[in-house]
Amino acid sequence: MTDLLFTNVHLATMEDGYGELPDAALAVKDGRIAWIGKRLDAPPASRVHDCGGAWMTPGLVDCHTHVVHAGNRSNEWEARLNGATYEDIARQGGGIMSTVRATRAASVDDLVAASLPRVRALLAEGVTTLEIKSGYGLEQGAEERMLRAARRIGALLPVRVATTFLGAHALPPEFAGRQDDYVTEVCERMLPALAAQGLVDAVDAFCERIGFTRAQTERVFDAARKLDLPLKLHAEQLSDQGGAELVARYEGLSADHLEHLSPQGIAAMARAGTVAVLLPGAYYFLRETVMPPIDALREAGVPMAVATDCNPGTSPMTSLLLAMNMACTLWRLTPQEALLGATAYGALALGLQAEIGTLTVGKRADLALWNIARPADLAYAIGFNPCQAVVNGGVLRAPGLAV
């Protein structure tokens, strides 16, 4: 006897393309998917939920966010509209550093309170797994508070939170002119201390002209490898620094942004199985004109995830459905590729593909129910949310609700 049976439902399993299974049923036992098949063949269950002909997909995975932060940067957005560039603002002490000042002044409680509305907006659209990066503290105490806030969000709301340490995000003012010394601080003190507290699931860095060099990034990766922590990288967003090749050489989970990705970077990612995480919100918000090489990534067989990059400076987006639409409209992903990017490949970018991302017997029952005519509708509409229910570990809820 299974615990819960979803019947009268169309499934998009995302195992082979959409993996469509119409007029189906899905059974849950002990929080995991126990059976999938035709409705008429469904096993008995303690509880039956008639889905009324809705579509079911895996719960969505937002695999790249900076959702925990304090402060607001609408003034910088206005400055960019008046002609300033992102790099101009960063070099004048704005950009990431303006958020760092606000975040350093915030307590864990403050950070949680500021972040919960953003997270709830994501959950209301069927997100069941969320990556949250640090990187706005840039000193051990503030980085710890960010990561503790992320963990607390995972305890307060029905969402699986994967934490990523991004200490190498920017150079803090107290290390001005001493970038290598700050990398030493990240590698020898901050990362080991935070990992020892169980706060770090993965390690990221910003490899860019206004961030950290390839050599400095490699030092961060070596420190993470000593702690057996998986790697991700902000790579090739504003220029080609060879970051994608570097993270692929370390068999990293993902390289993210990638507008200036080279053929050599694509080849390295394909060999390593490193996921390309596409972030159309930042491209749109910064009014960039260089697109990621989608056709080349597709031809090389590099899996492409799609995420919001929710952050205060370059992508204040709390809609993964909108990110999917942008990836299709701006970059010509197919709707199927966009949904794969927010489910199966989003899970792969977090190293969680054995647990989530597809409707597969044995995987965790993280599911989303949609009032749509076909799966492509999820990337089609702009500003419309068709999510009617979510399932977190076998527990059926209204979207975004904690109970």
C-alpha positions as CSV (number, residue, x, y, z in Angstrom):
1,M,0.0,0.0,0.0
2,T,1.5,3.4,-1.0
3,D,1.0,6.6,1.0
4,L,-0.3,8.9,-1.7
5,L,-1.5,8.4,-5.2
6,F,-1.7,11.2,-7.7
7,T,-4.2,10.2,-10.4
8,N,-5.9,11.8,-13.5
9,V,-2.6,13.5,-14.3
10,H,-0.4,14.0,-17.3
11,L,3.3,13.5,-16.5
12,A,6.3,15.2,-17.9
13,T,9.0,12.9,-16.4
14,M,11.9,14.8,-18.1
15,E,13.7,11.5,-18.5
16,D,13.7,11.6,-22.3
17,G,12.9,15.1,-23.6
18,Y,9.6,15.9,-21.9
19,G,9.1,12.2,-21.2
20,E,5.3,12.7,-21.6
21,L,3.0,10.1,-20.1
22,P,-0.7,11.2,-20.5
23,D,-3.6,9.9,-18.4
24,A,-1.2,8.6,-15.8
25,A,-0.7,8.2,-12.1
26,L,2.2,8.5,-9.7
27,A,2.4,6.9,-6.3
28,V,4.5,8.1,-3.3
29,K,5.7,6.1,-0.3
30,D,8.0,7.3,2.5
31,G,8.5,10.6,0.7
32,R,9.8,9.0,-2.5
33,I,8.3,8.1,-5.9
34,A,7.2,4.5,-5.6
35,W,5.4,3.9,-8.9
36,I,4.6,5.6,-12.2
37,G,2.3,4.3,-14.9
38,K,-1.1,4.3,-16.6
39,R,-3.9,5.5,-14.4
40,L,-5.8,2.2,-14.9
41,D,-2.9,0.2,-13.5
42,A,-2.4,2.4,-10.4
43,P,-1.7,0.6,-7.1
44,P,-3.8,1.1,-4.0
45,A,-2.9,4.0,-1.7
46,S,-3.9,5.3,1.7
47,R,-4.8,8.6,0.1
48,V,-5.7,9.5,-3.4
49,H,-5.4,13.0,-5.0
50,D,-7.4,13.6,-8.2
51,C,-5.3,16.1,-10.2
52,G,-8.2,17.0,-12.5
53,G,-6.1,16.5,-15.7
54,A,-3.3,18.8,-14.6
55,W,0.3,18.3,-15.7
56,M,3.0,17.2,-13.2
57,T,6.7,17.9,-13.6
58,P,9.6,17.4,-11.2
59,G,9.8,20.3,-8.7
60,L,11.8,23.1,-10.3
61,V,15.4,23.6,-9.4
62,D,16.9,27.2,-9.2
63,C,20.6,26.3,-9.3
64,H,22.2,29.7,-9.1
65,T,21.0,32.5,-6.7
66,H,22.3,35.1,-4.4
67,V,18.9,35.4,-2.8
68,V,20.3,36.0,0.7
69,H,21.4,39.6,0.9
70,A,20.6,43.0,2.5
71,G,20.2,46.4,0.9
72,N,18.9,47.6,-2.5
73,R,20.7,48.8,-5.7
74,S,18.0,50.4,-7.7
75,N,20.2,53.6,-7.7
76,E,22.9,51.7,-9.7
77,W,20.3,50.4,-12.1
78,E,19.2,54.0,-12.7
79,A,22.8,55.0,-13.2
80,R,23.3,52.3,-15.8
81,L,20.2,53.5,-17.7
82,N,21.9,56.9,-17.7
83,G,25.1,55.5,-19.3
84,A,27.3,54.1,-16.6
85,T,28.6,50.5,-17.1
86,Y,28.7,47.7,-14.5
87,E,32.4,47.9,-14.4
88,D,32.3,51.8,-13.9
89,I,30.0,51.4,-10.9
90,A,32.2,48.6,-9.4
91,R,35.4,50.6,-9.7
92,Q,33.7,53.5,-8.0
93,G,32.9,51.4,-4.9
94,G,29.4,50.4,-5.9
95,G,28.3,47.2,-7.4
96,I,29.0,44.2,-5.1
97,M,30.6,46.3,-2.4
98,S,27.4,48.3,-1.8
99,T,25.6,45.1,-1.0
100,V,28.6,44.0,1.1
101,R,28.2,47.0,3.3
102,A,24.5,46.4,3.9
103,T,25.0,42.7,4.4
104,R,27.8,43.1,6.9
105,A,25.5,45.3,9.0
106,A,22.7,42.7,9.0
107,S,22.2,39.9,11.6
108,V,21.1,36.4,10.7
109,D,17.5,37.4,11.6
110,D,17.7,40.5,9.4
111,L,19.0,38.4,6.5
112,V,16.3,35.8,6.9
113,A,13.6,38.4,7.1
114,A,14.8,40.3,4.0
115,S,15.2,37.1,2.0
116,L,12.0,35.2,2.8
117,P,9.7,37.2,0.5
118,R,12.1,36.6,-2.4
119,V,12.2,32.9,-1.6
120,R,8.5,32.6,-1.2
121,A,8.0,34.1,-4.7
122,L,10.2,31.4,-6.2
123,L,8.4,28.6,-4.3
124,A,5.1,29.9,-5.5
125,E,6.2,29.0,-9.0
126,G,7.0,25.4,-8.2
127,V,10.6,25.7,-7.0
128,T,11.4,22.9,-4.6
129,T,15.2,23.1,-4.6
130,L,17.2,26.3,-4.3
131,E,20.9,27.1,-4.4
132,I,21.9,30.0,-2.2
133,K,25.4,31.6,-2.4
134,S,27.3,33.6,0.2
135,G,29.7,36.3,-1.1
136,Y,28.3,39.5,0.2
137,G,30.1,39.3,3.5
138,L,33.7,38.9,2.4
139,E,34.8,38.3,6.0
140,Q,34.3,35.2,8.0
141,G,31.6,36.5,10.4
142,A,29.4,38.0,7.7
143,E,29.9,35.0,5.4
144,E,28.9,32.7,8.3
145,R,25.7,34.8,8.9
146,M,24.7,34.5,5.2
147,L,25.2,30.7,5.2
148,R,23.3,30.3,8.5
149,A,20.5,32.4,7.1
150,A,20.4,30.1,4.0
151,R,20.2,27.0,6.3
152,R,17.5,28.6,8.3
153,I,15.4,29.4,5.2
154,G,15.6,25.7,4.4
155,A,14.3,24.9,7.9
156,L,11.5,27.5,7.8
157,L,10.1,26.9,4.3
158,P,9.4,23.7,2.2
159,V,12.5,23.9,0.0
160,R,15.7,22.1,-0.2
161,V,18.6,24.6,0.1
162,A,22.0,23.9,-1.3
163,T,24.6,26.4,0.1
164,T,27.6,27.6,-1.9
165,F,30.5,29.5,-0.4
166,L,31.5,32.4,-2.6
167,G,34.1,34.1,-0.5
168,A,36.1,34.9,-3.7
169,H,33.3,37.2,-5.0
170,A,35.0,40.6,-4.7
171,L,37.9,42.2,-2.9
172,P,36.8,43.8,0.4
173,P,38.1,47.3,1.1
174,E,40.3,46.2,4.0
175,F,42.3,44.2,1.5
176,A,42.7,46.9,-1.1
177,G,45.9,46.4,-3.1
178,R,46.3,43.0,-1.4
179,Q,44.3,40.6,-3.5
180,D,46.5,37.6,-3.0
181,D,46.4,38.1,0.7
182,Y,42.6,38.1,0.6
183,V,42.7,34.8,-1.4
184,T,44.9,33.4,1.3
185,E,42.3,34.5,3.9
186,V,39.6,32.7,1.9
187,C,41.6,29.5,1.4
188,E,43.3,29.1,4.7
189,R,40.8,30.6,7.2
190,M,37.3,31.3,6.0
191,L,36.6,28.2,3.9
192,P,38.0,25.6,6.4
193,A,36.2,27.2,9.3
194,L,32.9,27.4,7.5
195,A,33.1,23.9,6.1
196,A,33.9,22.6,9.6
197,Q,30.6,24.0,10.8
198,G,28.7,22.1,8.0
199,L,27.7,25.3,6.3
200,V,29.2,24.7,2.8
201,D,27.8,22.3,0.2
202,A,29.9,23.7,-2.7
203,V,32.5,26.4,-3.5
204,D,32.3,29.1,-6.2
205,A,34.4,32.1,-7.3
206,F,34.1,35.1,-9.6
207,C,36.8,34.7,-12.3
208,E,36.7,38.0,-14.1
209,R,38.7,41.2,-14.7
210,I,36.8,42.9,-11.8
211,G,36.9,39.7,-9.8
212,F,39.8,37.2,-9.4
213,T,42.4,35.9,-11.8
214,R,42.6,32.4,-13.1
215,A,45.6,31.7,-10.9
216,Q,43.8,33.0,-7.8
217,T,40.7,31.0,-8.6
218,E,42.8,27.9,-8.9
219,R,44.1,28.5,-5.4
220,V,40.5,28.6,-4.2
221,F,39.7,25.4,-6.1
222,D,42.7,23.6,-4.5
223,A,41.5,24.6,-1.1
224,A,38.1,23.3,-1.8
225,R,39.4,20.0,-3.2
226,K,41.4,19.4,0.0
227,L,38.0,19.6,1.8
228,D,36.3,17.3,-0.8
229,L,33.9,20.1,-1.7
230,P,32.4,20.3,-5.3
231,L,33.2,23.3,-7.4
232,K,31.2,25.9,-9.4
233,L,32.4,29.0,-11.2
234,H,31.2,32.4,-12.4
235,A,32.9,32.2,-15.7
236,E,33.2,34.3,-18.9
237,Q,30.4,36.7,-18.0
238,L,32.1,39.9,-19.0
239,S,35.3,38.6,-20.8
240,D,37.0,35.3,-21.6
241,Q,39.3,34.5,-18.7
242,G,39.5,30.8,-19.4
243,G,37.4,30.1,-16.3
244,A,35.3,27.4,-18.0
245,E,38.4,25.4,-19.0
246,L,39.7,25.7,-15.4
247,V,36.5,24.5,-13.6
248,A,36.2,21.7,-16.2
249,R,39.8,20.6,-15.5
250,Y,38.8,20.3,-11.8
251,E,35.7,18.4,-12.9
252,G,33.5,21.1,-11.5
253,L,29.7,20.9,-11.3
254,S,29.0,24.0,-13.4
255,A,30.3,27.0,-15.2
256,D,27.8,29.9,-15.0
257,H,27.0,32.9,-17.2
258,L,29.2,32.1,-20.2
259,E,28.4,34.9,-22.6
260,H,32.1,35.0,-23.6
261,L,32.7,31.3,-23.6
262,S,35.3,30.1,-26.1
263,P,35.4,26.9,-28.2
264,Q,38.1,25.6,-26.0
265,G,35.9,26.2,-22.9
266,I,33.0,24.3,-24.6
267,A,35.2,21.4,-25.4
268,A,36.6,21.2,-21.9
269,M,33.1,21.3,-20.4
270,A,31.9,18.6,-22.7
271,R,34.8,16.3,-21.8
272,A,34.2,16.9,-18.0
273,G,30.4,16.8,-18.0
274,T,30.4,20.3,-16.5
275,V,26.9,21.9,-16.7
276,A,26.5,25.3,-18.5
277,V,24.2,27.4,-16.2
278,L,22.5,30.0,-18.3
279,L,21.5,33.2,-16.5
280,P,19.3,35.3,-18.9
281,G,18.2,37.7,-16.2
282,A,21.6,39.2,-15.8
283,Y,22.0,39.5,-19.6
284,Y,18.7,41.3,-19.8
285,F,19.2,43.5,-16.8
286,L,22.7,44.6,-17.9
287,R,21.5,45.1,-21.5
288,E,24.3,42.9,-22.7
289,T,24.6,42.1,-26.4
290,V,27.0,39.1,-26.5
291,M,25.0,35.9,-26.1
292,P,26.2,32.6,-24.8
293,P,27.1,30.3,-27.7
294,I,24.0,28.2,-27.4
295,D,24.3,26.4,-30.7
296,A,27.9,25.4,-30.0
297,L,27.0,24.1,-26.5
298,R,24.1,22.2,-27.9
299,E,26.2,20.7,-30.7
300,A,28.9,19.6,-28.1
301,G,26.3,18.0,-25.9
302,V,26.9,20.2,-22.9
303,P,23.9,20.1,-20.6
304,M,22.4,23.6,-20.2
305,A,20.7,24.6,-16.9
306,V,18.6,27.7,-16.5
307,A,18.5,29.8,-13.3
308,T,17.4,33.2,-12.0
309,D,20.7,34.5,-10.6
310,C,18.5,36.3,-8.1
311,N,20.7,39.1,-6.8
312,P,20.3,42.9,-6.1
313,G,22.7,44.3,-8.7
314,T,22.4,42.4,-12.0
315,S,19.3,40.1,-11.8
316,P,16.7,41.1,-9.2
317,M,14.5,38.3,-10.5
318,T,12.3,36.0,-8.4
319,S,10.7,34.1,-11.3
320,L,12.3,30.9,-12.7
321,L,9.4,30.7,-15.2
322,L,10.4,34.1,-16.5
323,A,14.1,33.0,-16.7
324,M,12.9,30.1,-18.8
325,N,10.9,32.4,-21.1
326,M,14.0,34.7,-21.5
327,A,16.3,31.8,-22.3
328,C,13.9,30.8,-25.1
329,T,13.1,34.3,-26.4
330,L,16.5,35.9,-26.1
331,W,18.8,32.9,-26.8
332,R,16.6,30.5,-28.7
333,L,16.5,27.6,-26.3
334,T,13.6,25.4,-27.1
335,P,10.8,25.2,-24.4
336,Q,11.9,21.6,-23.8
337,E,15.5,22.6,-23.2
338,A,14.4,25.4,-20.9
339,L,12.3,23.0,-18.7
340,L,15.1,20.4,-18.7
341,G,17.3,23.3,-17.6
342,A,15.1,24.1,-14.6
343,T,14.7,20.4,-13.6
344,A,17.0,17.6,-14.7
345,Y,20.0,19.8,-15.6
346,G,19.4,22.2,-12.6
347,A,19.7,19.1,-10.4
348,L,22.9,18.0,-12.3
349,A,24.4,21.5,-11.7
350,L,24.1,20.9,-7.9
351,G,25.2,17.3,-8.0
352,L,21.7,16.2,-6.9
353,Q,20.7,14.3,-10.0
354,A,20.4,11.0,-8.1
355,E,17.8,12.5,-5.8
356,I,15.8,15.0,-7.8
357,G,15.2,16.5,-11.3
358,T,13.2,13.8,-13.0
359,L,10.1,11.8,-12.2
360,T,11.8,8.5,-11.6
361,V,10.9,5.7,-9.2
362,G,13.2,5.9,-6.2
363,K,13.8,9.6,-6.4
364,R,12.6,12.1,-3.8
365,A,8.9,13.1,-4.4
366,D,9.6,16.7,-5.1
367,L,6.9,17.6,-7.6
368,A,4.9,20.5,-9.1
369,L,1.4,20.4,-10.5
370,W,0.5,22.9,-13.3
371,N,-2.8,24.0,-14.8
372,I,-1.4,24.0,-18.4
373,A,-2.3,22.5,-21.7
374,R,1.2,21.2,-22.5
375,P,4.6,21.4,-21.0
376,A,5.8,24.1,-23.3
377,D,3.4,26.5,-21.6
378,L,5.8,26.8,-18.7
379,A,8.2,28.8,-20.9
380,Y,5.6,30.5,-23.0
381,A,3.6,32.9,-20.8
382,I,5.1,36.1,-19.4
383,G,4.0,37.0,-15.9
384,F,1.5,34.2,-15.5
385,N,1.9,31.5,-12.8
386,P,0.0,28.3,-13.5
387,C,1.4,26.4,-10.5
388,Q,-1.5,24.9,-8.5
389,A,0.3,22.7,-6.0
390,V,3.7,21.4,-5.0
391,V,4.9,18.3,-3.3
392,N,7.9,18.4,-1.0
393,G,9.2,15.0,0.0
394,G,5.7,13.5,-0.5
395,V,3.9,16.3,1.3
396,L,1.2,18.0,-0.8
397,R,1.0,21.8,-0.3
398,A,-0.3,24.9,-1.9
399,P,2.6,26.7,-3.7
400,G,4.9,28.6,-1.5
401,L,3.3,27.7,1.8
402,A,5.2,26.3,4.8
403,V,2.2,24.3,6.0
